[in-house]
Amino acid sequence: MSNRFLYSIRSDYNKDVDKKRDFKKIRKFFEIHKKDEYTLDNQTWDDLNMNEVYEKLDRTYSSPGESALYTMLRNPLMEEDKLKVRGKLIQTFKDDNKLRESLQCIFFELNSDLKNSFLDMIENNLVINRAKYYIYTLLGKVFPLIAILLAIFVNIKFMLLMFAFSSINMLINSTEVKAIKSNGIFYLQKNIKAAKKIVNINSKEIIYYRDKINTILKSVKDIDRSTRQIGFINMWGGVFEFVSVIFLLEESAYYSISNRIKEEKDILMDLYRTVGEIEALISIAGYKHNLADKYVTPRFIKNVRLNIKEGIHPLIENAVSNSIDIGNGGIVLTGTNMAGKSTFLRMLGVNIILAQCFNFVLAKSYEAPFFNIVTSISPNDDLTKGKSFYMAEAESILRIIKALEKEAPVFCPIDEIFRGTNPIERVAMSAEILTYINNGKSISIVATHDRELVKILKVNYEFYYFSEKVDTKKGLSFDYKIKKGVSQTRNAIKLLEYMGYPKKIVNKAFIRAENLDK
């Protein structure tokens, strides 16, 4: 184990890793991977700021590790047995420094596929041409060998023939080299090499992954052989590259296996993910290591209920904890902007994902079923598609309605429903939709400023609020704690006074608000 590797690994394990992340590259594997029934859709991922959560969790060195961590977060598990196995392995990596560091050194050496060449090759850039294989074998191996033998045993002048073949092969290499070197063969070889090293680690704790990798490696032996040849040619800064060019070693090796790579695409993708999952779980172990006692193992139940005590958001330093116990149905949240409503929605959503992906929650206790998580917190205008804000909202809410048709109960936080339309229609539509959602298997949490909507939903929903104080000298202050009931404050108007608005405007605004409320 290299001391240089270990120094970096141990340093990174004890802190958040600040590195440049290209999410277009990171999510590539997820995009070409088959989606699960309860995969988090793009809006839910964006609503919950999951790119930022990913960055908080990520301590990976390799592209398979990055890709696997992202894919695991996008696909929450729905089976407790599988989740417990995953959670147990995370704990093993957290406790067993020797095992963890042995694996991390493998991933450190595997490193990143900077241009995503392997996944690009698998998806669409693989060139298959058996004719070229036969031609390059003749030009690179058979003809040069004949020329050398003739020069040795017949006449030295036949070396001119060898020089002719060399010139032709150098020309071929100059046209082929870019296609081959950009086609992910090298990273495929590095991934296979890393997989072999993992198999050679004698630990019963990772027996599932060792057995799975072993099975895959047996089925791609011929690919391994050919990729090793290409890898050997490019070792030590490419000192063998001149020989490779003369005899077209890379070209013939590449075209000998390109069709096999295409045939074994799914198996190679499975190897990529399996290797990556190990590093993703090590990454989570590192994150938990730095949490101290701020997390708990979730308890999964059959009833549609969400009970979390002192839950916190992973992205907020010194976060204020909050607790909530919601039975089948939902709650309505009221309160002014910045008081904590949206953060509370996201805190619940992120913790549900952590519970169902990695079997831990940032809380004192957590009790819930396995949820289908579908959110509508920040739907955006999509002007490029000609959608209004209202249309984006309507489509966003429809996702929740459709999700109710599936077996799993739905967790659906909704922030400011139908803010993109007029008040009368907004209240009418929202009341009917939220009543419909409430009658299904769901936990819905609705943040709103609409007092009319609050009055209508009293039959179906419980009410909570976040509050704030306004001081004419200090301005707004928040405690960020959820409270039972409905917010009754007029602090939005009070804030105008703090900002220096004329008292005439402020006083008349208070009077008008009282009249409208009546």
C-alpha positions, 0 to 999 in steps of 0.5 A: 500500500503506497504511503502517498495513497494512504496519506491522501485517503486518511485525510479525505476520510475525515472531512468533506471532500472539496473537488470539482464535480461534473454532474453531466458526467456523473449521472451518465451511468444513471441515464443509460441504466434501466430505471426502477419503479420508484426512481426519483424523477428529475424534479424531485431530485432538483426540488430536494437539492440532491446535487448538493446532498451528493457533494456532501456524501461523496468521498469517491476517487473513481468514476464507477464510485461516483456513478454508483453513488449517484445511481443509488441515491436516485433509486431508493430501496423498497425492501428492508432485507436489502437495505439492512445488508447495505447498512451492515456493509457500511458499518463494516467499512466504518469499523474496519480501517484495514479493509476500507483502506485496502479497497480505497487504495484500489479506487485511488489508483483506478481514479477518474475516467475524465472524459467518460470515454468508457460509458460513451463507448458502451453507449454509442461510440464503439466501432465494429469492423471485423474486416479491419481486424483481418487487414490489420493482422495481415499488415501488422503481423503476417507481412512484417514477419514474412519480410523479416524472415526473408531478410534473414534467410534470403537477402537483407534487401528484403528489409526495404519491404519491412520499411514499406510495411512500417510506413503504411502501418504508421499512416494507418495508426495516425488515422486510427489512434484517435478513434481507439484511444478515445474509445474507453478501452483503457479505462475498461482495462483499468476497471477489470484490473481493479475488479481483480484486486478486489477479488484478491482481498480475503475478507468474508465481509465483502463476499457478495461483491467478490463472488459477483465480480468473480462470476463477471470476470470469468465471462469476459476473459477474452476481453480482459486478455485483449485489453491487457495487451493494449494497456501494456503497450501504453505502460510507462509513458508508452515506451512500447508504442513505437513497436505497437505502431510498426506492428499495429498491435493496438489496432488489431487488438481493438478490432478483435474485441470490439464486437465482444464488448458490444455483445457483453455490454450489459455484463461490463456495465454490471461490473462497472456498477458492482465495483462502484457500489463498493466505493459508494458504500465506503463513501457513506461510511466516511460521511457517517464517521464524521457525523459522530452521534447525529444519526440513527437507524430507521425503523420501517413499519407497515402503517402509513405514518411519518414520525421523525424526532429532532430531524436535521438537514445535512446541508445546514451547519448547526441546523435547528432540529424539528420533530413531526408525527403525521398519520395517514393524510397530511399537514398544512404549513403556514408562516412567512417566507424564510421562516423555515417551511421549505427547509423543513420539507426538504429536511424530511425528503432528504432524510427519507432518501437517506433512510431508504438508500443507506439505512440511516437518518439524521435524527434521534428517531425515525419511523415510517414505511417505504415511501414513493417520494414525489415532490412539487417544491420548485417547479420552473417555467420551461420557456423553451417548451412554451410552458407557462409557470401554471402549466409547469405546476399543473404537470408537477402536481399530476406526477403526484396524482399518478404516483397514488396509483402505485402500491407504495404510499406517497410522500409528497411535499408541496410548496405554494400550490398553483402560485402561478394562477389567480386566487379564486381558481388557485384555492378551488383547484388546490382544495380539491386536489389536496383532498384527493391526495389526502384520501389516498395512501399518502403523507402530504405536506402543503406549505401555503400562504392562502388563508382561504385554503387553510379554512377549507382544508381544516376537515382533512389536514392538521395544521402547523406553522413557523413563526418569526419576530419583527423588531423595528430596530433589528428586523426579522428573527427566526427560531426555525421551530415548527409549532402546532396551529395556524400562523396569525401574524402580520409580520410581512407588513411589519417588515415594511415599517422596519425597512423605512416605508412611510407609516401611512402605508403601513397603518393602512395596510394593516387596516386593509388586511383586517378588512380582507380577513373579515 
